[in-house]
Amino acid sequence: MKASFRSLELAGRVVALALLLVMTSVTQAADTRTLNALFDGVLSEHVKDGYVDYPAIARNVRFTKYLESLAEFNLDTLTDDKERLAFWLNIYNALVIKNIIDGKSPNGVMDKMSFFGANLKVGGRGYDLKSIEGDILRKFNDPRVYFGIVPATSSAPKLRSQAFNGEEVDQQLEEAARDFINDKRRNRFSGALQAAKLSKVFEEHRKEFGKTDKELLTYVAGYVNDEEVAKILKRGTYSVKFMDYDATINGNSIQSH
C-alpha cells in the first residue's frame, strides 16, 4: 500500500514537473534570449564555414519551434535598437532558410519574386525579405547589415554559425564585414592592375557605401587586413569593377535529397 502511494506521489511530481517545463517554455517563447538560443542552436549545428545543410535544418525541431515562436512574439518588447537590429537580422536569415526548405529559389525573375515576396509571420503580421531589408534594416543607416543578411547564394556573405544578439551585434557585424571584404572569392585587389574588383553587394547598395569610387574604396579599406593594400585603397587611385554574381545555392538544397 505504501509502495503504491509512493508511486502515485512520484507520478504526480513527474506530471507537475512536466507542466512546469511546458509553462516555462511558453513564457520564454516571447523572450529574445530564448529565440536566439533556438536559432543559434540550429546555425551552430547545421552551418559550417557558410555552407548550409538545408535538409538537416528542415528536420530540426528547434527551427520549427523558432518559427512558431516568432508568430506569437510581442514586437513591443524590442525597446533597444541593438536588440531590434539583431532580431531582424536573424528573422531575415531564418526566412531565407525557410524559403529554401519550402522549395523556393533566389534565381530567375519569377522565382525571385516568390522568394523575396514570401511571408513569415512575426508578431501576428506577415513580413517578406524585401520589406525586412528595405523597410526595417535599411533604416538603421548601417551598411554593415548587408554583410549580415544572406540571401542563400554563393556570392552573398557567408551565413554565420551563430545567431545575432543585441549584446554582441556590433562586434558580430564588424567580424562579418571583415570576413567578407577579405574573402578573395568575393573581393580582389590588384596592385599590378591598379584595380579593386568588388562584390556585387557593393554595387547593389552603392549609395550606402559611398557615392564616389574613392568613398567606396575608403570604406572598404577600413576592413582590409593587409595594411599596405589598405593605404593604397584610401588614396582612391584604384579603378573599381564588380564581380559577376554567383547565384548557386550556398549549401545542399532540399531537391538534392
DRENPAMAR-177464 format. One record per residue (C-alpha): y, x, z; residue in three letters. Coordinates in steps of 0.001 Angstrom, whole numbers, plus 500000, padded with zeros to 6 digits. Layout:
<lofis>
YXZala;...
</lofis>
This chain:
<lofis>
500000500000500000met;502351502836500945lys;501444504678497750ala;502180501557495722ser;505548501129497441phe;506437504759496804arg;505508504384493134ser;507770501358492822leu;510565503233494609glu;510176506221492299leu;510139503976489241ala;513317502318490477gly;515026505675490860arg;513989506694487327val;515408503457485900val;518631503893487873ala;518992507468486642leu;518377506377483047ala;521027503666483353leu;523451506192484829leu;522886508565481941leu;523446505781479413val;526632504659481162met;527866508244481319thr;527141508703477635ser;529073505562476721val;532010506615478879thr;532103510086477421gln;531838508810473835ala;535609508313473833ala;536287511818475122asp;537220514570472652thr;535237517167474579arg;532060515128474147thr;532812514556470471leu;533441518265469967asn;530203519139471753ala;528222516850469434leu;529791518200466230phe;529737521783467493asp;526006521492468119gly;525442520278464569val;527535523026462967leu;526120525865465071ser;522577524846464193glu;522937524000460504his;525798526142459129val;525153529846458610lys;527915532039457146asp;529393528994455432gly;526086527821453956tyr;525389524216454948val;521920522732455403asp;522827519153454468tyr;519265517687454625pro;518858519029458170ala;522193517548459239ile;521121514206457754ala;518171514240460170arg;520185515373463179asn;520709512537465671val;523755514314467106arg;525573513949463795phe;524709510242463682thr;525912509857467272lys;529120511728466445tyr;529942509383463559leu;529086506311465632glu;531284507501468491ser;534235508039466153leu;534199504377465142ala;534995503343468725glu;537266506268469591phe;540673505436471049asn;543202507403468975leu;545889506756471590asp;544154509266473856thr;545217512063471474leu;548532512917473120thr;548610516671472463asp;549434517988468970asp;546840520763469118lys;544144518350470230glu;545186515978467450arg;545104518762464848leu;541638519909465916ala;540392516323465957phe;541437515575462365trp;540207518923461033leu;536788518002462416asn;536991514479461005ile;537755515812457524tyr;534801518206457565asn;532467515605459068ala;533379513097456347leu;532744515732453674val;529283516328455135ile;528624512583455300lys;529667512172451666asn;527269514898450515ile;524481513347452590ile;525274509971451016asp;524779511482447559gly;528441511749446573lys;529760514748444646ser;533142516559444554pro;532575517328440845asn;533678515278437850gly;536601512849437574val;534790509672438610met;532665511445441212asp;535784512956442776lys;537385509537443108met;534354508281445007ser;534032511472447067phe;537645511699448204phe;538104507952448473gly;535069507129450636ala;535993505846454084asn;534880506878457552leu;535666504523460393lys;537708506176463139val;539124504093465964gly;538276500891464131gly;540078501874460930arg;538839503467457707gly;540100506913456658tyr;539287508824453484asp;539617512540452708leu;542748512051450650lys;544598510208453416ser;543406512601456151ile;544689515588454206glu;547872514114452769gly;548986511638455413asp;547819513372458590ile;547063517093458312leu;549935517931455948arg;552418516524458463lys;551593519349460876phe;553501521629458478asn;550899524342458970asp;549411525650455693pro;546523527168457647arg;544917523718457678val;543775524441454110tyr;541616527267455449phe;540062524873457970gly;539146521933455742ile;536163522435453468val;535501520061450536pro;531890521287450156ala;532443523657447212thr;531750527367446889ser;535394528191446118ser;536609526424449240ala;536893528238452568pro;533632528709454424lys;532717525921456802leu;532784527367460299arg;529719527224462541ser;531961525862465281gln;533950522681465729ala;537711522936466166phe;539058522210469625asn;542570521764470962gly;542479524749473298glu;541492527221470582glu;542638525601467328val;545492528057466760asp;543171531047467137gln;540470529320465081gln;542856528719462179leu;544084532320462371glu;540498533525462089glu;539805531094459242ala;542882532310457343ala;541995535986457804arg;538346535454456840asp;539311533504453730phe;542046535833452473ile;539915538958452944asn;536880537431451206asp;536661539287447867lys;534823536379446290arg;537911534250446845arg;540860536682446678asn;541160540087444999arg;543907542713444970phe;544000545383442271ser;546246548426442529gly;545219549546439046ala;546243546216437517leu;549104545629439953gln;547800542105440349ala;546685539663443004ala;544048537212441863lys;544151534436444422leu;542098531374445261ser;542894528018443688lys;543670526848447222val;546976528701446946phe;547703527213443546glu;546901523654444624glu;549194523902447657his;551669526354446191arg;554853524951447765lys;553411525167451257glu;552569528854450937phe;555730529971449132gly;557944528703446337lys;558073532091444606thr;555357534661443888asp;556993537042446358lys;556958534441449144glu;553328533668448399leu;552343537352448427leu;554260537887451670thr;552316535064453295tyr;549006536455452079val;549964539981453189ala;550255538752456760gly;546475538320456848tyr;545231541205454692val;543221543684456757asn;543995546697454554asp;547428547864455765glu;548263549716452546glu;547463546687450414val;549484544503452773ala;552527546780452382lys;552304546633448600ile;551937542847448613leu;555063542489450750lys;557067544295448067arg;556314541383445757gly;555666543609442742thr;552121542368442036tyr;551623539699439410ser;549934536538440669val;546952534933438971lys;544448532398440222phe;540654532394440323met;538557529932438363asp;537254527197440630tyr;533553527244441509asp;532631523645442286ala;528971524248443142thr;527924522808446494ile;528169525181449477asn;524628524560450650gly;521347522872449824asn;522093519315448795ser;520076516214449540ile;518983515991445911gln;517207519340446170ser;514828517932448794his;
</lofis>
